[in-house]
Amino acid sequence: METTVLKEGCHVSSMEENIHGKDGNKNIKRPSIPRRRILIILLVALLILLIGLSVGLGVGLTRGQATDSTSSSSPSTAPTPSTTSVHTTSSTTYPNIWSPTAGTSWQIEIQNPLANTSIDVSVYDIDLFANNASIISTLHGMNRKVICYFSAGSYEDWRPNASQFNKATDLGKPLDGWPGEWWLQANSANVRKIMLARMDMAVSKGCDGVDPDNIDAYDNNNGFSLAQADAVNYVNFLADAAHARSLSVGLKNGGAILGQVIRNMQWSINEQCVKYNECDTFRPFIEQGKPVFHIKYLDGTPDVPAQVVSGTCGNVHAKEFSTVLKRIDLDDWVVEYPSSL
């Protein structure tokens, strides 16, 4: 609110004009005034002055009270929540949202619609678009929880809602090694609207949680100069949206921003932490009783040497992680290893 300042100007009063004369002559003689009359005039002037001061003081106090009342009742603008605070030692509890515990067994298949439900694990991570409500209901009937996968950070040209993206403003650089995918502008209102619709789809199909992939654009040549702060803001936006729909949510890779989002996450999904010597980065999830669903990719053969299995799943840094050995295309083939090792 602008404040207008009124400046008081100086002027010569008519009394001064009468005393000094309009020509400025101070030697003009005035008729004498009896002293008693002068005394009466002075007393009246003093009385008027006292009354004026009293009235002015009362008005000032009233205005002060009105100003205080107005300011105390005026709404204030809420500060924008910080996206740089670290939450590695705290965790938010969501009583109405499925929250798996550390060591929970799992399987992930996002290459095809799920056909093989024989893997005896507690959690299935499956593609949101490729699977219908019926298969999710079947898994629920087997006392299994379902995480629904979708890419939150990349445009995939084969998805049924690909036309909803604005290619001129939403799409950045192509994902290296992944044909048909481009990095998305995570700060785009249109992109976020599409992701909210995907979460609504997850609810309609009966998913227990969502697995938003490719949130680590900051670590890639994304075409938008997206930084870690952008990822923190985006991941927390996705988490808030998921929780508002009673969906749990996990952090996919993104170790660099873990400390700023972990309190809103119910689990982590990590790819290749043993290979890249970064398993300790994700240890805070285990310390908070949350699972780290860990994937070790192999070179396409189902004949896995025993030393590869033990060297990955038994790695001391991945202890208590829920580790599976998978092929890079994430079909239904899997080697599961006990998280206790």
N, C-alpha and C positions, 0 to 999 in steps of 0.2 A: 504494500500500500504506500503510495507516495505521500510524503508529508510536505504540506505547503507552509513556508515560513513567511510570516507577514512582517515586513520591515517598517518600523516606525520612523517617519520622516520628521525633521525639525522645521518649525516655522515660527515666525514672530507673531505673538498673540496680539489681540486688539488692545489689551491692557498695556502692553509694552509700547504700542504705537501711541497711546494716549500719554504715557509717561515721557517718552523720548521725543514724541512728535514725529510725524511722518518724514520730516526733513532731517531727523537724527539730532536735533538741537536739544541738549540736556539742560540748558539754562533757562527754560521757560518756567515762570513762576506759577505756582498753583495756589488757590485760596486755602487758607488754614482750616483744619477740621477740629472741632472740640475733642479733647482727650477722652471724655466719657463715651462719646460716640465711637471713637476709635477702639476703645476697650470692648464695647459691646460687639462691634464688628468682628474683632479678633476672637472673642468667645464663640460667636456663632460659627465662624469659619472653622475653629477647632472642633466644635461639635459635629459639624458636617463631615470633617475629615475623619473623625472617629467612627461615625456611622458608616462611611464609605469603606473604611478598612474592615469593619466587621462583616459587612455584606460580601466584600470580595473574598475574605477568608472562608466564609461559608460556601460560596460558589466553588472555590478551589477545592475544598474538601469533598464536596459532592461530585465534582468532575473526576477527582482522583478515585473515589469509590466506584464510579461508573466505569472508569477505564479498567480498574482491576477486575471488576465483574465480567466485563466483556472479554478481557484477555484470558481469564480462567475458563470461560465457557466456549471459546473459539476452538474449533477442531485444529489439530496440528498435523502436519504432513509426516507420516511414518517414515523413518529412515529406511533406505534400501538395505536389506540384509547383506552382511558381508559375505563375499565368496572366497575370502582368503583365510578365514580362520581354520585352525587345525583341530580335528576331532578324533585323534587317534586313541585317546584314552576314554572316550565316552561313547555311548550307544543309545539311540532312541528306541524305545519299546513301542511296538504297534500290536496291541493285544488282539485285534480282529483280523490280522494279516498272517498268513502262513509264514513261519520263520523256521527253516530247517536248522538242525544243529550240526556242529562240526563233525565230520566223519560220515555224513549221510551218503549212501551209495547212489550212483546215477548212471545214466546212459544218455548219449546225445546222438541224434540222427536228424539232420536237416537237409540231406541231399534229396530225399524222396518222401512221399507220404508214408507214414509209419505203417509197416506191415508186420513186423516181427515184435510182438509184445512178450516174448518168452524170456527176455533178459530179466533175471530176478533182482531188481534194484528198486529203491524207494522213489526215485525221481526220473522222469523222462523229460529231456529237453528236445522239443520238436518244432518244426517250422510252422509259424502262425498261418501262412497262406495255404500251405500244401495239405493241411489236416483239417477235418471238419469236427463238429461237436460230437459226433458219434464216436470217433476214435478216442477222444478225450474222456467221454463218458465211460467207455470200455476200460480205460486205464484207471479211472476212479473206482470202478467196480472191482479192480484188482488191488485196491488200497494203495494206489500210487498217485503221487502228485505230478502235475504237469506244468512245465515251464515252456512258454511259447516264444520262439525266436523270431526277431525281425531286425533288419538293419536300420538303426536310428541315424547313422552318420553317413550312409552312402545311398546314392540313387542306383537302383537296379532296374535295367530297362525291360526286364521280363515280368515285373510285377503287374498285377491287374490295375493298380492305381497309379502307374508310372506317369500317365498323362496329366495328373494333378500337379506335378511339379512344374515350376517356371524354369525352363532350361536356360534362360538368359541370366537369371539372378540367383537361382537356387543351386546350380551345378558348378562345381569347381574343376579341379584336375582329375583325370582318371586314376583309379586305384591301380597301383603297379602290380601286375600279375593277375589281375581279376577282370577279365573282359566283360564289358557291359556295365561296369560300375564306375561312378564318379563320386567324389567327396561332396557332401552337402554343406550348405551354409547353415550352421547350427543356430545362428541368430535370426534366421528368417522366420517371420510370423507364419508364412505359408507352410514352411517345413514343419514347424511345431504343430500347426493345425492338423497336418497329415498324420503326424505321430500320435496325436490324441485320438484320431479316428482309428488308428491301428490298435490302440489300447482298448477302445470301445469294442473292436472286433474280438479282442482277447477275452473280454468279459462275456460277450455274447456266445462264445464257443466253450466257455467254462474253464479257461486257463486259471491256474493258481498263481502264476507269476509270469513275468516277462523278462526276456533276455535281449536288451537293446545293444546291438553290436556296433562296432566301428565308431566309438565315441572318442578315440584317440587321434583325431585329425591333427592335433598340435604336433604330433611326432612324425608327421608325413608332409610331403609337398602337396598341400590341400588346395592351393589356388586362392585362398581367402586370407592368408596370414592368420588363421585361427590359432590362438594360443591356449595355454593351460587354463587361464581364467575363463575363457569361452567354454571350455569343456566342463569345468566345475559348474558354471551356471547352467549349462545344458543338462548335465547329469542330474543335478538337483531338481531341475524343472521336470525331467522325466520321472524322477522318484516321487515328487509331489503328485504328479498326475496319476501314477500307478497306485499310490496309497489312497488317493481320493476314490479310486475304483475298487478298493480292497484287494489289490494285486500286490504281491511282493515283487522285488526287483533286485537285480544284482549288478555289480560292476564288472564289465567285460574288459580284461586287461587294465590299462589305465593306471599303472602303478604310481606314476608321477603325481596323480591327483588324489590318491587313496585317502590321505589324511584329511582332505577337505570334503569328502563325500561319504566316508564309511559309516557315519552315524545314520545315514538314510538308506543304507544297503542291508539286505537280508543275507546276501552271500556274494561270493566272487567267482567268476569264471576266468581261469587263466590258461593261456596257451603257451606251453614250452618254457615254463620258468626254470626247470632244471637245465635245459640247454643253454639258456641265457643267464644263468646264475642270478636270478632275481626272486627266488622263492621267499627269501627272508623279507622282501618288500611286502608280501601278502600275509605274513605271519600275524599281523594285528587282527585279521578276521578270525583266526583260530583262537587267539587270546580272548576275543569277545564271544567265543562259542559259536561262531558262524562258519559255515563250510567254505572251503576253497575247492571248487570243482576244477580239477586240473587235467589238462589234455597234453599228452605226449604224442606227437605225430610220427608215424613210421613211413617207410618207403614202399608201401603198397603190398607187402607180402604178409599173409596171415601166419607164416612160419616164423615166429618171433623167437630169437635165441633167448635162453633163460637169463643170460647175463644182462641182456638189454632190459628185460622186465625187472629184474632185481635192482639194476643200476638206476632205473627211473623211479619205480614205485617204492623202493627201499631207500631212496636218497634221504639223508638225515635232514636236509633243508626242506624237504617236502613231507616230513613226518606229520601224520594226521590229516594230510590233504586227501581229498577224494579223487584219486588218480585213475584215469583210464588211458589206454593206448588205442589210438585211432589212426585210420588212414586220413589223408588230408581232405578227401572229399566228404568226410563225415557221413558215410553210409551206416548201415546197421552193424558192421563188423566192429567188435570191441574186445579188448582184454582189460578186465577190471582187476584191480589189486587192492587188497585190504588196506584201509586207511591207517590201521594201527601199526603198520610196518614202516 
